[in-house]
Amino acid sequence: MSAFRSSRPASTPMPWLSVAMLVAALFFSIHARLETEAVRAQTHEALNGAEAYFLAHPYLEPGPLLRARFEPSAIGHARTEYEERRVRNRWMETPPSLLQHQQAELESRIDAALVDVPEIPARQVAVVAGEGFSASWLTHALLHVSHWQLFGNGLLLLLLGVYLERSLGRPAFAGLATLVTLAGAGAWQWTAPADATYGLVGAAPLLAGLLAAFAVRFAEHWDEGFYLTALIPGSLWLALPPWAQIGGSFAPVALVAGSVPPAAASVYAALLGAAVVGAAASGVATLFGVDGGLEGEGSSSVTRSPQYRRAMRARAAGRPREAMELLMIFLAADPDAYEAAVALHDVAKEAGRDVDASDAMLRVVRIELKRELVDSAIDHWLELTGDGIPEKADPLLLIHMALLLREEGRRDEAVHALKCALERSEDRENHVFAAQIARAARGLDPGVLETAAWRALGFIELGLGERQALESLIAESLEANRGRASAAYATQPVIPPKAPAVGAPPEREPARVPEREPSRVSALDVDLRSARTLDAVVAVPLELADEGIEIQTLDGKKKLVRYERVEAAAVSAVHGLATKPVLVLDLVLNWKAPASETLRVIRLRGDRYDPRRFFPGHASAVDALRSIVKIVLERSGAAPLPDAESAEGRPFASFDAVDTYHRQVLLAEEPKSD
């Protein structure tokens, strides 16, 4: 199974218009054959009656239709026999009045036999010389009088359609097909004899025009296999049968032809006219930059480039070293050429160059990360690192992949990537990588976190804010380790329930924890004499861990908000934050502090994340948010704001403005700007 099956574009798009034309030609040709046979049977039966009537009265004038049914001498022989019988039996000559009546009877029988002749499909769709422009100038391409012609034309139509539909686009291809079909019909009308009882049918003129358009459109690809594969067999298929006097492009438009069928080579006029128009139309399309560019079906600018095609030809010819050199040169000029990177990986694999293949795969992963193809990047990274992380994987890429792997729940692979990044950043006199590794290791591996943080703290270039953040990380990690070590000696009478893992639905009846004193503090318990200053930090929840909620602030910093630090939880629908009301969950960290102290809040806005990622079983984001609030309230013992029912969404309180929500629920105001 190819590692790139989900990311490569289809190399051979389906030529839907060509398929539709072929299906239409197939059904119409079958219908025409059946319909023609039915009309022929009825007409033949009626003409047999007229023929018998004539043989009984051979002195009548048979007309061209009956005359064509007899041998040249049969009519004279029948008249001689009749005259001998008349003389022998002494019959009188037929009176003129009776002769006139019998002649009218014979002609009426012939006319009755020809009533259904206009219903012959060939009469309806064939291009007949002298009849002028009609719908048959387009419909004649559907009728094929032989199965072998239909089969060969169908294959050539599909082959040309694959390239022309993709290159021109379906609207332009439809216009080209219409134009060359009309051109072939017009050339036939101009050159065919006016009294011909045969009409032009079949897709040969259409194919001649498309083939000429193909030759002009892809002339720069003359040295590639597909060009000659289509051009040479297609030309021979159209040119040789008429040259060998093999018919198939004409159909009689009368049951009994009144003229000699045209020579098979006369179709060359129609082929030439369509080819000239097709070549001219293709040149104009190229001049004006007509390009279909079918999304997901055609080739990209990379695969259309000459150097890329030369590399692919070298690969197909069994010269992988040359192909690799060409692709490397191409990637040096265009480092983000995804198809070229994929091809380089494949060629290196085929050549047994595992190191080069790994380097190419690393390039593929980097390009996918730039294009935000996260799923493909993770799949290819896991395939690449199955036998170990390549040496050329730099720390920045390792940190990035660790974060993505962590989000996908692949903690072991994420830790491995961070450890590798830590090892490979030792010789770099730069605190940035160490600080990034420490932040990325939070919640994954305390050893990696502490090692990276202490290494970063050893650099004098580290800023004060960053230094304090790293020290906080180390303190949290040490506190977590001490908490795990002393869990058996906890003084709490009841162990709080374990928080569900990310993605797991909450338990139906979570264990209850003892209420704290004071418990469920209401807004009225707080000093109302003056509004407090609000300090709200907008963040996104990342994980509902056992000890708290892991968040990430807008500047990318991650932090664990422990449940015991949450003194109040406010939930409301607030207008004015976005075009629609936003469900806000505010984690108040110092609700019980004096009014003179700034109110510190962690704000989780419902429009910045999807609560269902923590509870996939919930179809509604609102229900998932209720579950988050329930866990926070039960594990923290926090005060529900504005009240218990509103906080739990039965129903949520609603405020017309964010300032109103701040004053009435949080009893605070944002600091006034100078």
Number of C-alpha atoms within 10 A of each C-alpha: 4 6 13 14 10 10 14 13 16 14 11 12 17 17 19 14 19 25 17 11 16 22 14 14 22 19 12 17 22 15 13 19 17 13 15 18 12 14 20 18 11 15 19 15 12 17 21 16 14 23 21 12 17 22 16 13 18 20 19 18 14 23 11 11 15 17 14 13 14 12 9 10 8 13 18 13 12 16 17 14 11 17 16 11 12 13 11 9 9 9 10 8 10 11 9 9 9 10 15 12 11 18 17 13 15 22 17 13 17 22 14 14 21 20 12 15 17 14 12 21 22 29 20 16 23 29 31 31 22 13 9 12 14 12 12 22 24 23 20 26 28 23 29 28 19 14 13 11 18 21 14 13 22 20 15 21 24 20 18 20 24 19 22 26 26 22 22 22 17 21 11 18 21 14 12 23 21 15 19 30 31 26 26 33 30 20 19 26 23 14 13 20 14 12 11 18 22 26 27 31 29 25 27 28 31 28 28 29 32 30 28 23 28 22 20 17 21 17 11 11 15 12 10 13 10 13 17 14 11 17 18 11 12 21 15 10 16 21 17 12 16 18 15 10 12 12 19 21 27 26 24 21 24 16 18 13 15 16 11 9 15 16 13 17 17 17 27 20 20 28 26 19 22 32 25 17 23 29 22 16 22 25 15 13 17 16 9 8 10 14 16 17 17 16 11 13 15 23 20 15 11 16 17 12 12 12 16 22 18 17 26 24 17 17 19 11 10 12 15 23 16 16 25 24 13 21 27 18 13 19 19 11 10 12 14 17 20 22 21 25 25 21 20 29 26 22 24 21 17 13 16 12 14 13 15 17 23 21 20 23 22 23 22 26 26 19 18 20 18 12 12 11 14 16 14 19 23 19 13 19 19 15 13 18 13 9 8 10 16 14 11 12 17 14 22 16 16 22 26 17 23 27 20 18 21 18 14 12 12 13 18 14 16 26 21 17 25 30 23 19 23 23 12 17 19 13 7 10 12 15 19 16 21 27 23 21 30 27 24 23 25 21 16 16 19 19 14 21 28 23 17 29 26 17 18 25 20 11 15 9 13 16 11 9 9 14 20 13 17 22 16 14 22 21 13 16 19 14 12 14 12 11 14 10 10 10 10 8 8 10 8 9 8 11 14 17 15 14 20 17 14 16 16 14 17 19 13 6 6 15 13 12 16 14 12 10 8 10 13 19 19 15 19 8 9 15 14 12 8 11 19 22 20 19 17 17 14 17 22 22 22 18 21 21 18 15 18 21 20 19 21 17 16 11 8 11 13 19 22 20 19 17 22 14 15 24 22 27 28 26 29 24 23 24 19 13 15 9 7 11 18 18 21 18 22 23 26 24 21 16 24 17 13 12 18 10 13 20 24 17 23 21 22 22 21 18 15 12 14 17 22 21 17 23 23 15 14 17 10 13 17 17 17 22 24 18 21 20 20 18 22 24 22 18 25 23 25 27 24 25 25 21 19 17 13 17 23 23 18 10 11 19 21 16 18 12 14 14 17 16 22 19 15 14 19 26 23 22 21 16 11 6 4 3
